[in-house]
Amino acid sequence: MLVLWAAFWGLAGGLCVEALELHARIRRARKWSWRRPIPQGRAAYWTSVAIRAGVGAVLAAAAAASGQVTGAFGALGLGVAAPLVVEKFARLATLAAEAEPQAIAQREAPADAS
């Protein structure tokens, strides 16, 4: 699969989630305002949609470029799951960063001769 197509499917997956979330917000609201879809305003809403969809596109493109995703459905799924994937990557990176100083200290500590 071409990286560009994977990015497109990742973008579509992110937009699917955003559309479903918007649908849920409209149904929950007693009085819906297109001018203020979220309390922070319309510009903040569209910025959040662009970020969400863009992260899905980037993840799907990266997965396709590395050979991890070979089909449209996988790329679409990565677009849908983008926030969760990024959260898991961030958690792993934090754990690795915390574990590295301890591992270095254990390697450098002199062995007890007793």
ZIPEFEN-V344060 format. One line per field, one symbol per residue. psi: psi as a letter, one per 40 degrees, with the letter a starting at -180 (. if undefined). burial: b if it has 24 or more other C-alpha atoms within 12 Angstrom, else e. A space follows every 10 residues. Layout:
psi->???
burial->???
//
This chain:
psi->hidddddddd dddddddddd ddddddddhd hhhddgdide iddddddddd dddddddddd dddddeedhe iddddddddd eddddddddd dddddddddd dddddddehi ihe.
burial->bebebbbbbb bbbbbbbbee eeeeeeeeee eeeeeebeee eeeeeeeebe ebbbbbbbbb bbbbeeeebb bbebbbbbbb bbbeeeeeee eeeeeeeeee eeeeeeeeee eeee
//
